[in-house]
Amino acid sequence: MWRKPGDEEDDAKSLQLSRSERRRRAFTNRCRQFATRMGQADFFSHDTALVLRGAPTPTNWDEAIHVSGIRPRNPARTRSVTSHRLASRPAAHTLVGGLRVEHAARAWVQASVHLSDTELIVAADFLVARQRRLATIDELRAEAQLRRPRLDSLIDRVRDASESSQETKLRLALVDGGLPEPQLAHELYQDDGTFIARLDQAYPEYRVGVEYDGRQHAEDVRQFARDADRWREIDDAGWQLVRVLKHHLEPDPSLAVKLVRRELLRAGWRP
């Protein structure tokens, strides 16, 4: 088969993509293909809208594409596409990668009928994160009060300083396990004001830091060396850093809770 220049480079990039990234790209391509059949006022909604906005993917997120229209519009449907007719109100969708995608706060509330509480909080943390601000906590709350007031208690647990889905899951596991809620993105400095590190989660009163270590840099020797220097500096500052690995958090998060609980107790915390 004839191959045009650049195909080899594209193949190499494809091999570097993780399985989840390839899966997400395939799903986005399915959405692009179906978009050619959608009406001018139809848009992607529910968990599909969250995925297209880059949110962490929920369980079985690519089994169906969710498409909505405002009543009386009845969107097209086909196999593996779930069609929704939404109550009459002004549309709020925007273009994301050329696709019409529901407003982030609306999509989050819509997706609440499909997602678990943990999946919803993970998605919400992503949407409201300071570095992207796809929605605000106030927007989530206003939409929830309008459509699904029961979500209010979940929104109370949403934070805008979490930087990954695993960090969110770890925070929830610690609090649900009976530990105090940690501060997020805590910046640590030496006595002379020199910056040491920004800790994912921290208990400043007890000088205990907690980080989820996904080991994405395990094969990067230079990055590992920088991390090792950083760990030493944190220790020199009188802090104990608890590194939580994937097997501590999944499938049984109580292992992560035990690690952090032990260090807090050593530091003087009492339940």
SEPA-169131 format. One record per residue (C-alpha): z, y, x. Coordinates in steps of 0.1 Angstrom, whole numbers, padded with zeros to 4 digits, always signed. Layout:
REM SEPA-169131
ZYX;...
***
This chain:
REM SEPA-169131
+0000+0000+0000;-0009+0034+0013;+0021+0056+0022;+0019+0094+0025;+0036+0112+0054;+0073+0116+0049;+0078+0084+0030;+0097+0068+0059;+0121+0098+0060;+0127+0095+0022;+0134+0058+0026;+0160+0066+0053;+0177+0092+0031;+0178+0067+0002;+0195+0041+0024;+0222+0067+0033;+0231+0073-0003;+0261+0055-0017;+0257+0031-0046;+0273+0056-0069;+0249+0083-0058;+0219+0061-0063;+0232+0052-0098;+0237+0088-0107;+0202+0097-0096;+0187+0069-0116;+0206+0081-0147;+0195+0117-0142;+0159+0104-0139;+0164+0086-0172;+0176+0118-0188;+0145+0137-0174;+0122+0111-0189;+0139+0113-0223;+0139+0151-0222;+0102+0151-0228;+0109+0135-0263;+0137+0159-0272;+0133+0188-0297;+0134+0224-0285;+0170+0228-0297;+0183+0194-0286;+0206+0191-0256;+0225+0166-0235;+0262+0164-0246;+0294+0145-0245;+0300+0124-0213;+0263+0127-0204;+0267+0165-0201;+0297+0160-0178;+0278+0136-0156;+0249+0159-0153;+0272+0187-0143;+0285+0165-0115;+0318+0154-0129;+0334+0121-0118;+0319+0093-0137;+0339+0075-0164;+0338+0038-0172;+0303+0026-0182;+0291+0061-0181;+0254+0052-0179;+0252+0027-0207;+0240+0054-0231;+0225+0089-0230;+0242+0113-0254;+0220+0139-0271;+0230+0164-0297;+0216+0189-0321;+0232+0215-0343;+0231+0206-0381;+0208+0202-0399;+0188+0192-0367;+0187+0154-0363;+0179+0146-0326;+0155+0118-0317;+0171+0085-0309;+0160+0053-0292;+0175+0023-0274;+0203+0034-0250;+0204+0069-0265;+0232+0080-0288;+0223+0109-0311;+0248+0134-0325;+0246+0160-0353;+0271+0187-0345;+0288+0211-0369;+0269+0244-0374;+0279+0269-0347;+0260+0290-0321;+0246+0268-0293;+0262+0272-0259;+0241+0249-0237;+0226+0260-0204;+0200+0247-0180;+0213+0223-0153;+0186+0211-0130;+0160+0220-0156;+0178+0201-0184;+0195+0216-0214;+0232+0206-0210;+0261+0214-0233;+0288+0239-0222;+0313+0222-0200;+0344+0228-0222;+0326+0217-0253;+0312+0186-0236;+0347+0177-0223;+0362+0179-0258;+0332+0159-0272;+0337+0132-0245;+0373+0127-0255;+0363+0102-0282;+0349+0080-0254;+0371+0085-0224;+0407+0075-0215;+0434+0101-0210;+0432+0096-0172;+0394+0099-0172;+0397+0131-0192;+0422+0147-0169;+0401+0137-0139;+0370+0153-0155;+0389+0184-0165;+0403+0189-0129;+0367+0188-0117;+0355+0213-0142;+0382+0239-0136;+0385+0234-0098;+0386+0268-0080;+0356+0260-0058;+0333+0255-0088;+0348+0270-0120;+0325+0253-0145;+0351+0260-0171;+0386+0274-0173;+0418+0258-0186;+0419+0285-0213;+0383+0275-0224;+0393+0238-0225;+0424+0247-0246;+0405+0270-0270;+0378+0244-0276;+0404+0216-0281;+0424+0237-0306;+0392+0242-0325;+0380+0206-0325;+0407+0182-0313;+0443+0197-0311;+0457+0164-0298;+0442+0172-0264;+0466+0200-0259;+0492+0178-0242;+0465+0165-0218;+0454+0200-0209;+0490+0207-0199;+0484+0182-0170;+0451+0198-0158;+0453+0216-0124;+0427+0238-0108;+0435+0230-0071;+0426+0193-0071;+0396+0186-0048;+0387+0150-0058;+0391+0125-0085;+0413+0103-0063;+0436+0132-0056;+0439+0137-0094;+0446+0100-0100;+0472+0101-0072;+0490+0131-0086;+0491+0115-0121;+0504+0082-0106;+0532+0100-0087;+0544+0120-0118;+0540+0090-0141;+0560+0070-0116;+0590+0093-0119;+0585+0116-0089;+0584+0154-0089;+0550+0169-0093;+0536+0179-0059;+0522+0213-0050;+0484+0211-0045;+0464+0225-0015;+0496+0236+0003;+0489+0255+0035;+0511+0247+0064;+0517+0271+0093;+0536+0271+0126;+0565+0295+0129;+0543+0320+0148;+0518+0320+0118;+0492+0297+0134;+0475+0276+0107;+0481+0239+0110;+0466+0222+0079;+0461+0224+0042;+0478+0194+0026;+0463+0179-0005;+0497+0175-0021;+0531+0186-0008;+0568+0187-0014;+0578+0218+0007;+0615+0215-0002;+0615+0181+0015;+0588+0187+0041;+0568+0157+0028;+0530+0159+0025;+0508+0134+0007;+0471+0129+0012;+0446+0104-0001;+0426+0090+0028;+0393+0077+0016;+0383+0068+0053;+0349+0085+0048;+0352+0095+0085;+0362+0061+0098;+0330+0057+0117;+0330+0093+0130;+0349+0092+0163;+0351+0130+0167;+0363+0135+0131;+0389+0108+0136;+0401+0125+0168;+0404+0158+0150;+0424+0141+0122;+0447+0124+0148;+0454+0158+0164;+0461+0173+0130;+0485+0145+0121;+0504+0151+0153;+0506+0189+0146;+0520+0181+0111;+0546+0158+0126;+0555+0185+0153;+0561+0210+0124;+0588+0186+0111;+0568+0173+0082;+0563+0137+0072;+0527+0130+0061;+0522+0100+0037;+0486+0088+0039;+0476+0069+0008;+0447+0045+0011;+0425+0031-0017;+0444-0002-0018;+0476+0017-0024;+0462+0034-0055;+0439+0008-0070;+0444-0014-0088;+0482-0009-0087;+0492+0027-0082;+0529+0017-0080;+0522+0010-0043;+0514+0046-0037;+0544+0057-0057;+0567+0035-0035;+0553+0050-0003;+0559+0086-0014;+0593+0078-0031;+0606+0062+0002;+0598+0094+0022;+0612+0117-0005;+0645+0097-0006;+0647+0098+0032;+0642+0136+0030;+0671+0140+0006;+0655+0139-0028;+0676+0123-0055;+0661+0111-0088;
***
